[in-house]
């Protein structure tokens, strides 16, 4: 089973994505987070196979968060 993380500031959208992912074969939502900062911290301590990232979030956009997460994998 592959671990997936959803990062979206709107709870309704996170819930919708969780429903779709849980029905997909081979993926399991292990984290559903509302901020880019939380996603970076989560990735420091956990291995994630797939991230669905909102690009327009307050405080830090999804592009910067993705860039930071990719730097962690070094």
GIUR-V21216 format. One record per residue. RES is the residue in one small letter. OMEGA is omega in degrees with one decimal (none if undefined). Layout:
res,omega
RES,OMEGA
RES,OMEGA
This chain:
res,omega
x,-179.1
x,-179.4
x,-178.2
x,179.1
x,176.2
x,177.1
x,-174.7
x,-176.3
x,179.1
x,-175.4
x,-178.8
x,179.9
x,176.7
x,-179.8
x,178.3
x,178.5
x,178.2
x,179.7
x,179.0
x,-176.5
x,-179.6
x,177.7
x,-180.0
x,-178.5
x,172.5
x,-180.0
x,178.7
x,178.3
x,179.3
x,178.3
x,176.3
x,-169.1
x,-176.1
x,-179.8
x,178.2
x,179.7
x,178.2
x,-179.7
x,178.9
x,179.6
x,179.2
x,-177.9
x,175.9
x,-172.6
x,-176.0
x,175.9
x,-177.9
x,179.3
x,-175.9
x,177.6
x,169.1
x,-171.7
x,171.0
x,-179.3
x,-179.1
x,178.0
x,177.6
x,174.4
x,176.9
x,-179.2
x,-177.3
x,178.2
x,179.5
x,178.7
x,179.3
x,177.7
x,179.6
x,179.0
x,178.5
x,177.2
x,178.4
x,-174.1
x,177.2
x,none
